[in-house]
Amino acid sequence: MAADGGTAANRTKGQAGEQAPIIIKKVKKVAHAAHHGGAWKVAYADFVTAMMAFFLLLWLLNATTEEQKAGISNYFAPEAVSYSQSGAGGVLGGRTPTKKGANKSPSSPTGIVVPLPSEKREHENDGDGKSANTGKGDGKSPDAAKGDGPAKQEEKKLRKAADELRKAIEASPELKGLTKNLLIETTPEGLRIQLVDRNNIAMFPLGSANVLPHTKKLLKKIGELAAKLDNKIAIEGHTDATPYADGSGYSNWELSADRANSTRRMLESFGIGGGRVVQVIGKAEREPLIKENPRDPRNRRISITLLRKHKLRRAGVAPAGPAAPAKK
C-alpha cells in the first residue's frame, strides 16, 4: 500500500510539471521618440508662406503710385448711400452737384479729348469763314485752284483704275496666286504697274524674252484696264545683275529691251493702239528694286506706266504713295 501510495504521489507531481510556461513581455517606451514627428514641418511651411505673402505685399505697395493706391482703396471702400427722404430719395437725396458736368476723381488717369473728323472739318471751315475746298485763304489764287481741277480728276481715275485691277486679279482663280508678283502705285509720272519675279514665279524664262502663259494672262488684265483710259503708256524692262557668260555679246541691255518689246506686242494684241505706247526702254540692272542685293530675283521686272496728262502743280495735292499689294 505504501508503495502504491508513493507511486500515486509521484504521478501527481509529474502531471503538474508538464503545464505550459507563462511568458511576460514588457514594452519599454522611449520618451524622446515623439520629438522626431513631422508636425513642426507643417508649421514652418505655413510660416514661410505667410512671410512670402507679407514681402509680396510690401513690394506691391512700393511699386504702386499714390493715385493707384487711392484708386484701389476707393474700389474696396463701401459706397456711402444717403438715406435722406428729401427730394427723390435717391443717392443724391434730391441735391445736385456743385458744378455742372461729370465730377472728376483725383485718382482717375488723365484723358485726352480728340475731336471727331467732322468736328475738325467744321472748325477748319469756321476758323476763317472759308471752306478748304474753295481755294481761298491758303495763299493760292482761284486760278491756280481751277488749274488743278483736271489733275485732281485724273488722280481719282488712276486710283480707281488701280483698285479695279486689284479686284480683277483677286477675283480670277487663275491669277489669285500672282498677287504678290504685281506692284501697283501712283507716281508723279502716272499709274505704274510692275510685274515682278518673286516666290519662285518668274514673268519670263531666265535669259529669254518669251512671254510665259501666266504672264500673258496678267498682261491681258492690264490691257483690259488700260483700254478704258486714254493715257499714253511707257514700258520699261529691268533685269538683275547676273551677267551673261556665254561670250555671245548678248547682255542684260538687250534682254531688258527685248522683254519690254514683248510686253508692248502683247498689250497691242489685247486692243491697246500702237499710238498709245510712246516709250519702250531696256534699263538692264541699272535701276534695281532691291538695291542692297542687285542679284535679287525681284529686280527682274517689267514696268508699265499710264502717263499723266495733267501734272499736279499744287503743293497740297500729291499723288498717292505706293499702293498695298492685293491680299491673298
C-alpha positions in Angstrom: 0.0 0.0 0.0 2.9 2.3 0.9 4.4 1.6 -2.5 1.2 2.2 -4.3 0.7 5.4 -2.3 4.2 6.7 -3.2 3.6 5.9 -6.8 0.4 8.0 -6.8 2.1 11.0 -5.3 4.8 10.8 -8.0 2.3 10.7 -10.7 0.5 13.8 -9.4 3.8 15.7 -9.2 4.7 14.7 -12.7 1.5 16.0 -14.2 2.0 19.3 -12.5 5.4 19.6 -14.1 4.0 19.3 -17.6 1.9 22.5 -17.6 2.9 25.3 -20.3 5.3 28.1 -19.0 3.9 31.6 -18.6 5.8 34.3 -20.7 5.5 38.0 -19.7 6.5 40.6 -22.4 7.5 44.1 -21.3 7.4 47.0 -23.8 9.8 49.8 -23.0 8.6 53.2 -24.1 11.3 55.8 -25.1 10.2 59.2 -24.0 12.2 61.2 -26.6 10.7 59.4 -29.7 7.9 62.0 -30.0 10.5 64.7 -30.9 11.1 63.1 -34.4 7.5 63.7 -35.7 6.6 65.9 -38.8 4.2 68.4 -37.2 6.8 71.1 -36.9 7.5 71.0 -40.6 3.9 71.9 -41.4 4.0 74.8 -39.1 7.3 76.0 -40.6 5.9 75.8 -44.1 2.9 77.9 -43.1 5.3 80.5 -41.6 7.4 80.7 -44.7 4.3 81.1 -46.9 3.0 83.9 -44.6 6.4 85.7 -44.8 6.4 85.4 -48.6 2.9 86.9 -48.9 4.0 89.7 -46.5 7.0 90.6 -48.6 5.0 90.4 -51.8 2.5 92.8 -50.2 5.4 95.2 -49.3 6.7 95.0 -52.9 3.3 95.8 -54.4 2.8 98.8 -52.1 6.2 100.1 -53.1 5.6 99.6 -56.8 2.2 101.5 -57.0 1.8 105.2 -57.1 -0.3 107.2 -54.6 -3.0 107.6 -57.2 -3.2 103.9 -57.8 -3.3 103.2 -54.1 -6.2 105.7 -53.7 -8.0 104.0 -56.6 -7.6 100.6 -55.1 -8.8 101.9 -51.7 -11.8 103.5 -53.3 -12.6 100.3 -55.1 -12.9 98.3 -51.9 -14.4 101.0 -49.8 -18.2 100.8 -49.5 -20.2 103.5 -51.1 -22.0 105.9 -48.8 -25.6 105.9 -49.8 -27.8 108.7 -48.5 -30.9 107.7 -46.7 -32.4 111.1 -46.8 -36.1 111.1 -47.7 -36.0 114.6 -49.2 -36.3 115.1 -52.9 -36.5 111.9 -54.8 -34.9 109.9 -52.1 -32.1 108.7 -54.4 -28.4 108.6 -54.0 -28.0 112.4 -54.1 -31.1 112.9 -51.9 -32.6 115.4 -54.3 -29.5 117.5 -54.4 -27.4 118.4 -57.4 -23.6 118.6 -57.7 -22.0 122.0 -57.1 -20.7 122.1 -60.7 -22.3 121.2 -63.9 -21.0 118.2 -65.7 -19.4 115.0 -64.5 -17.4 115.1 -61.3 -13.6 114.3 -61.6 -11.8 112.0 -59.2 -8.2 112.9 -58.3 -7.3 109.2 -58.7 -8.6 108.9 -62.3 -6.0 108.8 -65.1 -5.5 111.8 -67.3 -7.6 111.7 -70.5 -7.1 113.4 -73.9 -10.1 114.7 -75.8 -9.7 114.1 -79.6 -12.2 115.9 -81.8 -14.1 113.8 -84.4 -13.1 114.3 -88.1 -16.4 116.0 -88.8 -15.8 118.4 -85.9 -12.3 119.1 -87.1 -13.5 120.0 -90.6 -16.2 122.3 -89.1 -13.5 124.1 -87.0 -11.3 124.4 -90.1 -14.1 125.9 -92.1 -15.3 128.2 -89.3 -11.8 129.4 -88.4 -11.5 131.9 -91.2 -15.1 131.6 -92.6 -13.9 129.9 -95.7 -14.1 126.3 -96.8 -10.8 124.4 -97.5 -12.2 123.4 -100.9 -12.8 126.9 -102.2 -9.1 127.5 -102.8 -9.2 130.8 -100.8 -7.3 131.6 -97.7 -4.4 129.2 -98.4 -2.1 131.5 -100.3 -3.3 130.1 -103.7 -5.2 132.1 -106.3 -8.5 130.9 -107.6 -6.9 130.4 -111.0 -4.4 128.0 -109.5 -7.1 126.0 -107.8 -9.1 125.9 -111.1 -6.0 124.7 -112.9 -5.6 121.8 -110.6 -9.1 120.6 -111.2 -8.3 118.3 -114.2 -5.2 116.9 -112.4 -7.3 116.0 -109.4 -9.9 114.4 -111.5 -7.2 112.4 -113.3 -5.8 111.3 -110.0 -9.1 109.9 -109.0 -9.4 108.0 -112.2 -5.9 106.5 -111.8 -6.7 105.4 -108.2 -10.0 103.9 -109.3 -8.2 102.0 -112.1 -5.7 100.6 -109.6 -8.5 99.4 -107.3 -10.3 97.8 -110.3 -7.1 95.9 -111.3 -6.5 94.6 -107.8 -10.1 93.4 -107.6 -9.9 91.7 -111.0 -6.7 89.8 -110.0 -8.3 88.7 -106.7 -11.5 87.6 -108.5 -9.6 85.4 -111.0 -8.9 81.9 -109.8 -6.0 81.6 -112.3 -4.3 84.9 -111.2 -5.0 85.0 -107.5 -1.7 83.3 -106.7 0.1 86.0 -108.6 -1.0 89.0 -106.4 2.5 89.4 -104.9 4.0 89.5 -108.3 2.0 92.6 -109.1 3.1 96.0 -107.7 0.7 99.0 -108.3 1.4 102.6 -107.3 0.6 106.1 -108.4 3.7 108.2 -109.0 4.3 111.8 -110.3 4.5 110.2 -113.8 1.3 108.3 -113.5 -0.1 104.9 -112.6 2.8 102.4 -112.5 2.1 98.6 -112.7 5.1 96.3 -112.2 5.3 92.6 -113.0 7.9 91.3 -110.6 9.7 87.9 -110.3 9.2 86.5 -106.8 8.0 83.5 -104.8 9.7 81.2 -107.3 7.4 82.5 -110.1 9.1 84.3 -113.0 7.4 86.5 -115.6 9.9 85.4 -118.3 12.2 82.3 -118.6 15.7 83.0 -117.4 17.7 84.7 -120.2 14.7 84.8 -122.5 12.1 87.4 -123.7 9.4 84.8 -124.4 6.2 85.6 -122.5 5.1 82.8 -120.2 1.4 81.8 -120.1 0.6 83.3 -116.7 2.4 86.5 -117.7 0.2 86.7 -120.8 -2.9 86.4 -118.6 -1.7 89.2 -116.4 -0.9 91.4 -119.4 -4.4 90.7 -120.7 -6.0 92.0 -117.5 -3.7 95.1 -117.6 -4.7 95.6 -121.3 -8.4 95.5 -120.4 -7.9 98.1 -117.7 -5.7 100.4 -120.0 -8.3 100.2 -122.8 -10.8 102.0 -120.5 -8.4 105.0 -120.3 -6.8 107.1 -122.9 -3.4 107.8 -121.2 -0.2 107.3 -123.1 1.9 104.3 -122.0 5.6 103.8 -121.2 7.2 100.4 -120.8 10.5 99.6 -119.1 12.3 96.3 -118.8 14.6 95.5 -115.9 17.0 92.6 -115.1 19.1 91.6 -112.1 22.8 92.0 -112.1 23.7 88.4 -113.1 25.8 88.8 -116.3 25.9 86.6 -119.4 28.9 84.3 -119.6 28.5 82.7 -123.0 30.6 85.3 -124.9 27.8 85.9 -127.4 27.7 89.6 -126.8 24.0 89.4 -125.7 23.8 91.3 -122.4 21.2 92.4 -119.9 20.7 95.6 -122.0 19.4 93.6 -124.9 17.4 91.2 -122.7 15.6 94.1 -120.8 14.8 95.8 -124.1 13.5 92.6 -125.7 11.3 91.9 -122.7 9.9 95.4 -122.9 9.2 95.0 -126.6 7.5 91.6 -126.0 5.3 93.3 -123.4 4.4 96.1 -125.9 3.4 93.5 -128.6 1.2 91.7 -126.0 -0.6 94.8 -125.0 -1.2 95.8 -128.6 -2.7 92.4 -129.3 -5.1 93.0 -126.4 -6.5 96.1 -128.0 -4.1 98.9 -127.0 -3.4 101.0 -130.0 0.1 101.4 -131.1 -0.1 105.1 -130.9 -0.6 105.0 -127.2 2.8 103.4 -126.5 5.2 106.2 -126.5 8.2 104.7 -124.8 9.9 101.2 -124.7 13.1 101.1 -122.8 15.5 98.5 -121.6 17.4 99.5 -118.4 19.3 96.3 -117.7 20.3 96.2 -114.0 20.8 100.0 -113.6 17.6 100.6 -111.5 17.3 97.7 -109.1 14.2 97.3 -107.0 16.2 95.7 -104.2 19.2 98.0 -104.1 21.0 96.1 -101.3 21.0 93.0 -103.4 21.4 93.6 -107.2 21.0 89.9 -107.9 17.7 89.5 -106.1 15.1 87.9 -108.4 12.7 90.8 -107.6 14.9 93.1 -109.7 13.8 91.2 -112.8 10.6 93.1 -113.7 8.5 94.9 -116.3 7.2 98.3 -115.5 4.1 99.6 -117.3 3.1 103.3 -116.6 -0.1 105.0 -117.6 1.3 108.5 -118.0 -0.5 111.5 -116.6 -1.9 114.1 -119.0 -2.1 116.8 -116.3 0.7 117.5 -113.9 -0.1 118.1 -110.2 1.0 121.7 -109.6 -0.3 122.5 -106.2 1.7 121.5 -103.1 -1.4 120.4 -101.3 -2.3 117.9 -104.0 0.2 115.0 -104.1 0.0 111.6 -105.8 -0.8 108.6 -103.6 2.0 106.6 -102.2 2.8 103.0 -103.0 -0.4 101.1 -103.1 -0.5 98.0 -100.9 -0.5 94.7 -102.9 -3.7 92.8 -103.2 -4.4 90.4 -100.3 -4.3 86.7 -100.7 
